[in-house]
């Protein structure tokens, strides 16, 4: 079993309940779920993939059931501020041997990237870490074996692991594949942090409607570029990276 985990929680301070903002009459998170449900319909039916929202154990996160209604996606609660530990808890509940990790902010994350990772996981057990690169910010994907995740956590004393928590992995045997030549620091921004990001996702989904579930990465990027929809949120890149680096450093400093 492979756990396809969508990491999300309700406690955003910059954009409250951002995952439940509606586009085309459904929560944004619903469309992320449907895209991966469409890609892995057969594997989910055959119980080869467990699709779940990996959320915090804090009260209020059960509200994610609004986004999972009518889908095969579960809501599994775990550690509040230690995301890799939460993944381990969720993976064990799914009886999974691998995790494909999807950030719940990445509403239009690449299903093709997840497919590449999935196929490598089942064909070559020698790798314990998986990374897809080359796509715009918010579209790339990673993954790891549950055994390697647990081993890496056992070497950690940090109780809080949220921003940049991939630092817990040391010397992995990594499978890496590039699916494009986009710079994640560029103008294409497919992640949900600010109000402008929500407007961007809503505009894309409202225009594409049900097609958003099956559209390819290439078609999606071309649609955003040709219609200049990236202009809605591209101005955020500086403040986003400043906040990201600041929060990551704060976490590191707190552990000293």
C-alpha positions, 0 to 999 in steps of 0.5 A: 500500500502507498499512502498519498497524503495531502498535508493540510490544517485549518489554522492558517493565520494569513488566510483563514480556512483557505482550503475551503474557499470555493471555486466552481461551487466546491472547496479548493481542496476538493479539486485537488482531491478529485485530480488525484482520485481521477489519476489513481482511480484504478489503484484506489479501487484495488486498494493499492493507494490510500488517499488521505488528508493528513491533518492536525489532531486539533479540534476543527480539522474534522471540517475537512470532511466538507472537501472529501464529501463524495470522494474516496479520500479519508481525513486522518488526524495526527501530530499538530506541528510535526508534519513528518511525524504526522505522515508516519502516523497516517501511513501506519493507519493506512498500513502503507510502506511508502508515502507520496507527499502533497502539500494541501496548499498546492491545489493544482499539484502535478498528478503526472509527477505523482504517477512517476513517483508511484511507478518508481516506488513499486518497480524499484525498492532500492530507493528510499526518497523520491523527488520530482523537479522542474515544474513551477512552484506548487506543482512538484512532488516528493515521497519516501519509504515509511521505514526511512521516514521512521528512521529519520525521525528517530534521529531527531529531537525536534518537536516542531517540524513544519517549514522546511522539514525535509531537513530531517532526511540525511544521505537518502538514496534518491530517485530524481526526475525533472519534468520541465525546466521551470524555475520555482522562483519564477512568475508561475505560482501554484500555491495557496498562501495569500488572498491573491493566490486564492483569486488565482486558483478560483479564476483558473478553476472557474474558467476550466470547470470540470476539465481541471480534474483531467487537464495535463500539466502542459495544458494547464501551464499553457492555459495560465500563460496564454491567459496571463492569469499568473499576473494575479499572484506573481507579485507575491514571490518576494514576500513568500520566500522571505516569510518561508526562509524566516519561518524555517530559520525560526524553527531551527533557532528554537531547537538550539 
